[in-house]
Amino acid sequence: MSLDKIRVLIAKPGLDGHDRGAKIIAGALRDAGMEVIYLGLRQTPQMIVEAALQEDVNVIGLSILSGAHMTIFPEVHRLLDENGLHDVLLTGGGIIAKEEMEQLYKQGVGKLFGPGTNTQEIVAYIKEWYESKYGAENGN
């Protein structure tokens, strides 16, 4: 895998049809120099992990506004582990209570972001994660 460009997969799992925030994040990450693969609406955890395998991504970002985050994030994390994708950052956002964000973090999910988060905060988080994982010389 080439480490000179951060590859991010953005997906909207479940039946939630509100994708404006996911598209804004995808654009901000792309504008920051990351390669973004946007899967779109109504993705299953299996579809997301299969795409992550095929696209050789570094990061998966899920946008969940349906309230299913306590089911979907752990399932995607489990499937990543099952498929040997231990080095992929699983992050995302939505309407998620702080206590649930902390619980998901303890289960191995990366930082989660709520509505109104500045896109530059998300860009910085992904770049910092990538640099800590692969070294500053490989970042964008």
C-alpha positions in Angstrom: 0.0 0.0 0.0 1.2 3.4 -0.9 1.5 5.6 2.2 1.9 8.9 0.5 -1.8 9.6 0.4 -4.5 9.0 3.0 -7.3 6.9 1.6 -10.7 7.4 3.4 -13.9 5.5 2.8 -17.1 7.4 3.8 -20.4 5.6 4.2 -23.9 6.0 5.4 -24.9 2.7 7.0 -28.5 1.6 7.7 -31.7 3.1 6.5 -30.8 6.7 7.4 -31.2 8.8 4.3 -29.6 12.0 5.5 -26.3 12.3 3.7 -25.6 16.0 3.6 -23.1 15.9 6.5 -21.3 12.9 5.0 -20.9 14.7 1.7 -19.6 17.8 3.4 -17.0 15.7 5.3 -16.1 13.9 2.1 -15.5 17.2 0.4 -13.5 18.6 3.3 -11.2 15.5 3.4 -10.8 15.6 -0.4 -9.9 19.4 -0.2 -7.3 18.5 2.5 -5.6 16.2 0.0 -7.0 12.9 1.0 -8.3 10.4 -1.4 -12.0 9.8 -0.6 -14.2 7.0 -1.7 -17.9 7.8 -0.9 -20.1 4.7 -0.8 -23.4 6.6 -0.4 -26.6 5.6 1.4 -27.9 2.4 2.8 -24.7 0.5 3.2 -24.5 -2.7 5.4 -21.5 -3.3 7.6 -20.5 -6.1 5.3 -20.6 -3.8 2.2 -18.5 -1.2 4.0 -15.8 -3.7 5.0 -15.8 -5.3 1.6 -15.3 -1.9 0.0 -12.5 -1.2 2.5 -10.8 -4.4 1.5 -11.1 -3.7 -2.2 -10.1 0.0 -2.0 -7.2 -0.6 0.4 -8.3 2.3 2.7 -6.6 3.7 5.8 -9.7 5.2 7.4 -13.4 4.4 7.4 -15.8 7.2 8.4 -19.4 6.4 9.1 -22.2 8.9 9.4 -25.0 7.6 11.5 -28.0 9.7 12.5 -30.5 6.9 12.9 -29.5 5.9 16.5 -28.1 2.6 15.4 -24.5 3.6 16.2 -24.2 1.1 19.2 -24.9 -1.7 16.8 -23.2 -0.6 13.5 -19.9 0.6 14.8 -19.2 -2.6 16.8 -20.3 -4.7 13.8 -18.0 -2.9 11.4 -15.2 -3.1 13.9 -15.8 -6.9 14.3 -15.7 -7.4 10.5 -12.6 -5.3 10.2 -10.9 -7.6 12.7 -12.2 -10.7 11.1 -10.8 -9.6 7.8 -7.4 -8.7 9.2 -7.9 -4.9 8.8 -6.4 -4.1 12.2 -4.6 -1.0 10.9 -7.8 0.8 9.6 -9.1 3.7 11.7 -12.8 3.4 12.2 -14.2 6.8 13.0 -17.3 8.8 12.2 -20.1 10.9 13.6 -23.7 11.6 14.1 -26.0 12.2 17.0 -24.3 10.1 19.6 -24.3 10.8 23.4 -20.9 11.5 25.0 -21.2 8.4 27.2 -21.8 6.2 24.1 -18.9 7.8 22.3 -16.7 6.8 25.2 -18.1 3.3 25.3 -17.4 2.8 21.6 -13.9 4.2 22.0 -13.2 1.6 24.7 -14.4 -1.0 22.2 -11.7 0.2 19.6 -13.6 2.8 17.6 -11.7 6.0 17.0 -12.9 9.5 17.9 -16.5 10.3 17.0 -17.8 13.7 16.1 -21.2 15.3 16.7 -23.2 17.8 14.6 -21.6 21.2 14.2 -18.0 19.9 14.4 -15.6 22.0 12.4 -14.4 20.0 9.4 -10.8 21.1 10.1 -11.0 19.3 13.4 -11.8 16.0 11.6 -9.1 16.6 9.0 -6.6 17.2 11.8 -7.6 14.1 13.7 -7.2 11.9 10.7 -3.9 13.4 9.7 -2.6 13.1 13.3 -3.7 9.5 13.5 -2.1 8.7 10.1 1.2 10.4 11.1 1.3 8.6 14.4 0.7 5.3 12.6 2.9 5.7 9.6 5.3 8.6 10.3 5.1 12.3 9.5 7.0 11.9 6.3 4.1 9.9 4.8 1.4 12.4 5.7 -0.1 15.0 3.4 
